[in-house]
Amino acid sequence: MPRNKKGKRGGNSSGKGSLRQEVLLLQLSKTAVSRAGRNGVRGESGVSDDDLASEVLSHYSSASESASVIEEATGEVVDEQTAQEETEDKLKQCIDNLMDKSAKTRLAALESLRLAFSSRVLYEFLLERRFTISDCLERSLKKDQKYSRNHIASTRRSALQRGGGEEQAAAATVCALLCVQLGGGVEGEEGFKMLRPILSSILIDSCASLSARQSCARALGMCCYVSASEDAEDLLKSIGHLESVFVGAYPLGDGTLPSVKAGIPALHSAALQSWALLCTLCPASRINTILNHHMPRLHACLESSEVNFRIAVGETIALLYELGRDIDQEFEYEDCDALCDSLKNLATDGNKHRAKNDRRKQRSIFREVLHYIENEDFTEEKIQFGIEAIYIDGWMRHRIYDAFKEVLESGVRHHLQFNPLLRDIFGLGPPLILDASVKASRISRTEKHLFNSAAFKARTKLRNKVRDKRADVM
């Protein structure tokens, strides 16, 4: 899936007005030449490691409101450059702390970076430090690997799996965020090639912590989607590793589903969802193979006793159906009647032994899946951010948005506004820089919807061309 290697912001703004307006315009002018769109924030220096995470979050969560502030008491303008330098100093300290001997300090640093990376766009800051950060993350991911290769007592191994993977899980999440920050250019590709082997190694290591494996599954899917969409070799390897995990939930030779330990269904769900994300990058020839091999087995997995895994399976079936119809409008699963019966049962499930919230969530999602398979109906969802919005109008778009939301959490709307990578993926164009007059003249909902739909269709056509180029390699 091609995408711009370096997005740029819009043009500069200028004008006359009050002191506050002039300062705001100056700040916007500075922002326009920065891909990352860094905002100035106020900061305190000399905090302890324990307080670092909360302080970094405080800086970044208030950045959009404090880019240029006039003190009510004195009327003095806060020095944006000084505030920005103080914040960057805190992030530099977090990066230094990734190499600390104390596990507690390293975990605090990882949490600080997670909060900062998810809440702001930091491309310029990270560009010159990407190799240092990638090396530190690789070390954190390798911290507990040596234990899983040793022959240790089962009790000690169980204890390790319960708590030893916390740093690995945190580091894997930061890996995904780093790739989202660096985008799909050369910088992101370099980072992914460095981190892919260790992410894959932990994912397929049955002795590693379940939380670490689950985090690595999500990170591998996101990093590959962002940074290796045009690299067939890395794409195939990542798909293969993810597939090797969730096929453990597939039916046995006698048709029954295997019994799995607690926590394993969550790992299967994470691997399946990341795999589904990467399926959106595959060429038509590969999609046909996937449909033939996986659809019957995924159909059987709808009988799983784990509600979240059933939901992940149902959404993946709908996504594969959409990919199949993308290739052939007349596509239909050979056992479609039985599949629809299973979906109807789940869409009307009233079993009392399941939690009420689980039943409600399951019924809602499987009604959507059933309507799409029977009638190609999809209930559109609007995601509003600032004066813009995107419309989730298909299962592929739904999976892509959910993948970014899982990684960025509450920061997803900020990244939709300012991160060139997400804006390119969702067809939004360069980040907007608006003055009051532009904000006052908002376009209508219908116009925005038509624009987004046209942009997404154009992107789909472009993606299909890239699929054809990768088909020969695969």
N, C-alpha and C positions, 0 to 999 in steps of 0.2 A: 504494500500500500504506500504509494509515494506521498511524501509530504515535504513541505518546505524545510530546508535545513536550518534556516535562520529567519524567524519572523521579525518584522519591524513594526514599531508603533506608527501612529499617524503623524501628521504634520504638527508644527508648533502653533501656539495660540498667542495672541498679543492683544493689547487693548489698554484703555485708560479706566481709572476708577479709584476706589478707595485704596488705602494702604493694604488692607487685607486682600482685596481683589488683585492688586499688583503682585503681592507675594504668592498668591495662589497661581497666577498666570506664570510667574517665574518658575515655580515648582513644576508645573505642567510642562513647561518648555524643557526643563532638565530631564523630565521623565521621558519625553518624546524620543530622545536620542539613546535611550537605554532599553534594550530588549527585555530586561528583567522588570522594568517598571518599579524600581525600588522606592519605597516611601520612607521619609525620615520619621524617626520616633524618638521619644525621650528615653533616657536610660540612666541606670545607676551602675556604678562600677564597684568592684571589690566584693562580689557576692560569693557565697560558699557554693560548693558543688551541689549540695542538697537543694539550694534555692535557685540554681541556674535554670532548670527546666521551666519553672513557673515564671521567672523573670523574662525569659526569652519569649514565652507565650504571651505574656502581658505586653511586651514591646510590639509583637507582630499583630496581635489582635486589635491593638489600638492604632496601628500605623495609618490606616486610611483616614482616621479622624484627626490625627495629630501631625499631618504632613506639614502644615504651616499654621501655627497657633499664636494668637496674640494674647498675652497675659492680661487678664482683666484688671489686676491690681496695678500693674506698672505700665501696661501698654507696650511692653517690649516684645519683639518678635523672637521666637525661639530659633536658635541657630540650627538649621536643618542639617548642615554638614557635620556639625559636632555630634548631633544626636545620631546621625547615620553611622559615624565612626564608632561611637560607643556601642551601638548595637552590633556592628561587625566585629568589634573586639570581643564581645561576648560569644559570638559564633566561633571566632577563632579559638577562644578558650575551650569551647565544646569540642572542637576538632582535636586540639591538643590532648584533651582528657580521654579521647578514644584510645590513647596509648598508655593510659595510666595503669599501674599494677592492680589497683583496687577494682574489683568487679562492680561494686556499688557506684563508683565514680564513672566507670564506662557506661553503665546502664543509664545513669542520669544524663550523660552527654548524648547518648542515642535518643533518649526521650526528648531532649531539648531540640535536637536536630529534626526529629520527626515533627514536632510542633511547628518549628520555623519553616521547614520545607513544605508542609501541607497548607500553611496559612498565607504564604507570600510567594512571589516569583523572584528568584534569586540567581538568575542566569549569570549575570556579570560577576557576582561574588564567587560563584562556584566554578566558573570557567577556568580560572587559574589555579584552583585548588582541587580539581576533580581527581587527579592522580593520587594525591595525598589521601583524600577521603575514601577513594575506592580501595586503596591499600589498607587503610584502617578497618574498613568494613570487611574486607577479606580476612583480616586477622581475627576479627570478632566472630565471623562465621566459622572459622577453624578452631575456635577455642576448645570446643567439646568433641571435635571429631576424633581425636586420638583415643578417647575413652570408648567410643563405639567400636573401635577396631581391636580393642584388647579383650582378652578372655577374663572377664571379671565376674564376681559372684552375682547371681540373679537379683538378690536383694539390693545390692549396691547399684546395679544397672537400673532397676526400677526407680530408685531414688534419683538417679541421674536424669532419667526421662521425665520425671515429674518437675524438677526444678532446674536442671543443668542447661536446658535449651532456651532459657529466657533471653540471654544475650544474643543467641543466634536468631531467635524470632524477631527481636527488635532490630537487629542489623539487617535482616532480610527486608523488613518494611522500609527502612531508610534506603536500601538499594533501589527499591521500586520508585520511591520519591525522587531519588537522585536522577534516575532515567527520565522521569516526567519533567524535572527541572531542566535537564540538558537537551531534551527534545530528540528528534529523529535524525540529527545531523551526525557528522563524523565524531563529535565529542561523545554523544550518547552511545554510538556503536563501539567506541573504544572501551567505555566503561562496561558495557554488556559483555563483550568478549572476555574481559578480565574476570567478571563475576559469574558468568554462566556456569562454568565447570563446578564451582563450589556450591552454587544454588542447586544444581542438578544432583550433585553428590549427596547433599543432605536430604533432598526430597526422596530419593530412592533408598536411603539408608534405613532399614527397618529397626535399627537400634537407636536411631536419633530420637530426640524429643518430638512428640506429636505436634506440639505447638510450633516448634521450629520447622517441621516438615510442612505444616499447613501454611505458615508464613512464606516459606520458600516456594510453595506451589503458586501462591498469588503473585509473588515477586517475579518468578520466572515467566509467568504468562504476561504480566504487564511489561516487563523489561523487553521481552522478545517482541511484543506487539509494537512497542514504541521504537525500539532501536534496531530490530532485525527484520522488519517487514519485507525488505527486498533481498534478504540473504536466505536463499532456499535451504542451505545446509544447516544454519543455526535454527531456522524455523522447524525443519523436520526433526532435528535432535530434540528440541524442546517439546514438540508435540509427542514424540515417542516416550520421553521421560514421564510426562504427565499422564499419558495413556497407560503406562505400566503401573501406575498407582491406582487409578479408579477402576481398572478392569478387575481388581480384587473384589469388587462388589457384583460382578457379573454372575449369572447363574452357573451352577456346577453342571457336570455331565448329565446328571439325572433331572436337570431342570429346576432344582431347588436353589434358593438363594443361600449363600454361605453365612455362617454365624461369624460376627466380627466383634472385637473387643470395644469397650466404651471409648469414645473419642475418634475411632477410625472413620465412622460415617462423615464426620466434619472434614477430615482429611480428604476423603473421596469426593465430597462436594466441592472443596476448594480446587482440587486437581481437575475435576470435570468442568467447572466453570472457566478455569484458565484455558483448558483445552478448547472449549467452545469459542472463547475469544479468538484463539489462534486459527480456528477453522475458518473464520471470516476472511483470512488472508490467503487461503489455499486456492489453487486453480481448479477449474471445473473437473479435470480428470481425477484429481485427488478427492474432491467432494463426492464424486460418484462411488469411489472405493469406500469412503467413510460411511456413506449412506447404506451401502450393501452390507457392510460388516457390523456396524454399530446399532442401526435402528432396531433390529430384532432383540438385541441384548438390552438396550435401553428400555424397550417396551417391557421386558420382563422385570426390570428394576423398579417399575412403578409399584410393584408389590412389596417393596421394602418397608420395614416397620419404622424407619426413621423419617419423620415428616420433612425435615429440611433437605435430606437427600432426595426424597421423592419430588420435592418442588424443583430442585436443581435439575433432576432428570427430565421433568416435564418441560421446563423452559428450554433445555438443550434440544429436546425433540422438536419443539416449535421452531427453534433457530435452524436446525438441520432441514426442516421442512421448507423454511424460507429460502435457504441456500439452494435446495433442490429446485424450487420454483423459479429461482433466479436463473438457473441453467435451462430448465424446461418448464414452461408454464403449465404443462399437463402432468407434472410430476405427482405421483401418488404412491405411498408406501403399500407394498403388496398385501399386507395384512391390516389394511386401514380400518376395516369394520371392527375387528377385535380391539385395535388401539382406541378407537372412539368409544367402545364400550367401557374399556378400562378408565378412560378419562371421564366419562359420565359418572361412573361409580365414585371416583375421587372428587368430582365436582359437587356431588350430593351426599358425600360421606357424613353420616350422623352417628358414628360409633361413639358410645359414651366413654369407652376406655381411653379415648384421646382427649387431650386438653381442649377446652372450648376455643381458646385463641388459635391453637394449631388447626382445628377444624375450620375455623373461619378463614384463616389465611390460605389453607389448602384449597378450599372451595373456590375462593376468589380467583386464585391463579389458574387452577385447572379449568374453570369456566372460560377464561381468556384463551388458554391453549386449545381447548375444544372448539371454540368459535373460529379460531384462526384456521385450524386444520379442516373444518367442515366448510367454512364460508369465506376464508381469507379475511376475516374481520379482526381488527386490532384496535383496542381502545386507546386513543391518543392521550399522551401525558405531556403537559406543558411544564417546562422548567424555567422559571423566571430568575433573572439576575440583572440587577441594575435596571436599565431601560430596555434590555434585550431579553430574548427568550429562545429556547430551542424546543422542538417538538419531538417527543419520542413516539415514532409512528410505525415501528416494526421491531421484530425480535432481535435482529442484529444490532440495531441502534440501542435497544434496551440493554443488551449485554455489554456493549462498549461503554455506555454511560455508567452502568452499575459497577463495572470494573474500576473505572476512575473514581467513582464515589467511595468504593471500599478502601481505596488507597488514600485518597485525599480527605475523606470524611467531610467535616463541616467546611473545609476550604475549597470544595469543588466549585462553588459558585464564583469565588474570587479567581480561581484559575480559568474558568470559562470566560471571565471578563478580560483577563490580562495575559494569560499564557498562550503564546502563539501556537504551540503544539495542539492544545485542545481546540482552539479556535479554528485551526486548519482541519482537524479531524471532523468537527461538527459543521464545517462550512460557514463559519462566521466572519471570515476575513480578518484583517489586521485589528489589533485592539483599538477601541474607540477612545478619543480624547474629546470630551464634550464641554462646551460652555453653556451658560444658562439659556441662551436662545435656542440651542439645539435640543436641550432637555425639554423645553416647553413645547416643541413641535414634534411630539412622538408619532411614529407611524402607527397605522392601525394593526390590530391583531391579524387580520386576514392578509395584509401586505407582508407582515413578518413571516407568517406561516408559508405563504407562497415563495418567498425568498429562500427560507430554510429548506423547503422541499426541493426547489430547483437546485440549490447548492449541493444537497445530499445526493440527488440523482446524478449530477455531474461528477461528483466524487465516486459514485458507484461505477459509472462508465470507465473512469480512469483506473479504478481498482481492477476492473475486469481485464483491462489491457495489460496491467502488470501481472495478473494471474496467468495470462496467456504466455508471457515471457518466462514465468517460473515453471510452466508446465513441462517444458523440455527437460529442465534440470531434475524435476521430481519424477 
